[in-house]
Every structure is written in C-alpha cells, then in structure tokens.
Amino acid sequence: ARQITAGGWIDRYSGVTHLAGPDETTWYDFAWQILRASEAKGGRHVAIDAITTADYPTPAERPPNSRLCCDRLASIFDVRLPPLESSLEKCLKRLRDMQP
C-alpha cells in the first residue's frame, strides 16, 4: 500500500502474492509452538497429537503440499516477514496484555 501510495500503480503489482512468514510448518507444529510459548509464560500444559490428513477427513480434497511461496512478496514488494517464533511471541504478549 505504501508503494502504491508513494509511486502509483504499476503492472507488476498485479497477480497473486502470498503473505506468509519464512518458516515451513504443519498445523501440528504451529499449534505445538503456540502451546509451548504460552506454557513458558505461565499458560497451562495442553497435550496434542499429530494426525495425518487421512485421520481428519473433510469433504474438500486436501493437497499433499500446500506450502506457500512468498518469493514474489519479497521481490516485488520488498516485504520479508519475521520468523514464526518471533511473531508468535509478539502475538502472545498482545493477548496477555489484553487480559483484565
């Protein structure tokens, strides 16, 4: 948005741009990292189990590889998101700060 506001629209901005951090992760790993970070700050321990897509059937067929490539985000918009661990820490801090 800053680039468009500052310099106007250019054709190379058109297209699909994925916005995701640099880390590859699974839903299990994502949940595990959230719970681990929360527990380290006094949150309760919660056990979770990793399952396969086949163990959690849905009407929609799931792709075997759903990683997002964010190369376009960096090359065209010069945006590089921080690692997941850093982002989670900031998010958990915001949530803790909001509690009464």
C-alpha positions in Angstrom: 0.0 0.0 0.0 2.9 2.4 0.8 4.5 1.7 -2.6 1.3 2.3 -4.4 0.5 5.5 -2.5 4.0 6.8 -3.0 4.6 5.8 -6.6 1.3 4.9 -8.1 0.1 1.6 -9.6 2.4 -0.4 -11.9 1.5 -3.6 -13.8 4.0 -5.8 -11.9 1.9 -5.4 -8.8 -0.9 -7.4 -10.5 -1.2 -11.1 -9.6 -1.4 -13.4 -6.7 1.0 -12.7 -3.8 1.2 -15.0 -0.8 1.7 -13.4 2.5 3.3 -15.8 5.0 6.3 -16.0 7.1 9.6 -17.7 6.0 9.1 -20.8 8.1 7.5 -24.0 6.7 5.3 -25.6 9.3 2.4 -28.1 9.7 -0.8 -27.3 11.6 0.5 -29.6 14.3 3.9 -27.8 14.6 2.1 -24.4 14.5 -0.2 -25.5 17.4 2.7 -27.0 19.3 4.7 -23.8 19.0 1.8 -21.7 20.3 1.2 -24.0 23.2 4.9 -24.2 24.1 5.3 -20.4 24.1 2.2 -20.0 26.1 3.3 -22.6 28.7 6.7 -20.9 29.0 4.8 -17.8 30.1 2.7 -19.5 32.7 -0.1 -20.9 30.5 -1.4 -24.4 31.2 0.1 -27.5 29.6 -2.1 -29.0 26.8 -1.2 -32.2 25.1 -1.9 -32.5 21.4 -1.5 -35.3 18.9 -0.2 -35.1 15.4 -2.5 -36.7 12.8 -2.5 -37.1 9.1 -4.9 -35.6 6.7 -6.4 -39.1 6.2 -7.1 -39.1 10.0 -9.2 -35.9 9.6 -11.4 -36.4 6.6 -13.1 -33.4 5.1 -15.4 -33.0 2.0 -12.7 -31.0 0.3 -9.7 -32.9 -1.1 -6.5 -31.6 0.6 -3.3 -31.1 -1.5 -0.3 -33.2 -0.5 1.8 -30.0 -0.4 0.2 -26.7 0.5 3.3 -24.6 1.3 3.1 -21.0 0.1 5.9 -19.5 -1.8 6.5 -15.9 -0.7 9.3 -15.0 -3.2 7.0 -12.6 -5.0 6.2 -10.8 -1.8 9.9 -10.1 -1.3 11.0 -9.5 -4.8 8.2 -7.1 -5.9 7.1 -5.5 -2.6 10.4 -5.9 -0.6 8.4 -7.4 2.3 10.0 -10.1 4.4 8.1 -11.3 7.4 9.8 -12.3 10.7 10.3 -15.9 11.7 7.2 -17.7 13.2 8.7 -17.8 16.7 9.2 -14.1 16.8 5.7 -13.4 15.5 4.1 -15.8 18.0 5.9 -14.2 20.9 4.6 -10.8 19.9 1.1 -12.1 19.4 1.0 -13.9 22.8 2.3 -10.8 24.5 -0.5 -8.8 23.0 -3.1 -11.3 24.1 -1.6 -11.4 27.7 -1.6 -7.6 27.8 -5.3 -7.5 26.8 -6.4 -9.8 29.7 -8.0 -8.0 32.7 
